[in-house]
């Protein structure tokens, strides 16, 4: 049974999407968001895993299945957009193959292991006039959108320090490539959660002149970094302190931003990932998508602890992961810029590579 290609409200035929990979990234994030986006249709899912096929077929009964990504290049009806949600080490070769076949491409983060590879992919796409974007969904987190607005409104004054954390308490290893110590797998938290934290810091405060990092392996049996810290000095003098951990027995604030006039502190994570994991979907009539409970709102003020009621509550702006694929669809239709470019991904990789070197050698590094 083929995916539905009936014209949408605007009279345009939806663009066919081929999704490579149906693990956590593909099943929790990409497939539901693609299906919820006007102008896109999830046509083909590439996975050879019978259980994953069964799950995908149950939720997306119109989708086709393929065992090999190459089947997308020879698709009888033509695939308009290839989304790569497979393991990190496959991102570059699959993206290059899709671009060589003339397809528009979205790649889950990190785009590549190195900034040089990311720029090479970007140049290849640009030379051929092809669309290439990187899935940095955390730019549309509710807390990040709120912080962006708070900074723009100027109540914090001149930003001095930006503290950002993704911390978890996962003392037991899950196994798999994400926790592998093999450099070819591009596992570990630096390239996983660090891809988000660095991207957000660069989006807010721009280029970085110095990088210092500490990367540790805390859990018994672990091979890849699972407790990592990065300190960035931005060209505008803001300092970003970024922490990521799977071994945090007590969780710190998601954001703590200190300015010359006030500070903003926010606990708790954006609710969209949890909603997607629970099977809730954007557009469901009974779901207020991305809306956070008032008890998790951040607080803004000076001289008092938010834990004792200091400062005033700041209503959290709703999260909006659907905005990413809406921007992708718009870009493919009208030629507007991608929502996240390969060059932006490369700049983040410049910082991640510098952080890896800093942690290894115990030195402060100027990114490329």
Buried (B, 14 or more C-beta within 10 A) or exposed (E): EEBEBEEBEEEEEBBBBBBBBBBEBBBBBBBBBBBBBBBBBBBBBBBEEEEBBEBBBEBBEBBBBBEEBEBBBEBEEBBBBBBBBBBBBBBBEBBBBBBEBEBBBBBBBBBBBBBBBBBBBBEBBEEEEBBBBBBBBBBBBBBBBBBBEBBEEEBBEEBBEBBBBBBBEEEEBEEEBBBBEEEEBBBBBBBBBBBBBBBBBBBBBEEBEBBBBBBBBBBEEBBBBBBBBBBBBBEEEBBBBBBBBBBBEEBBBBBBBBBEEBBBBBBBBBBBBEBBEEEBBBEEEEEEBBBBEEEBBBBBBBEEEBEEEBBEBBEBBBBBBBBBBBBBBBBBEEEEEBBBBBBBBBBBBBBBBBBBBBBEEEEEBEBE
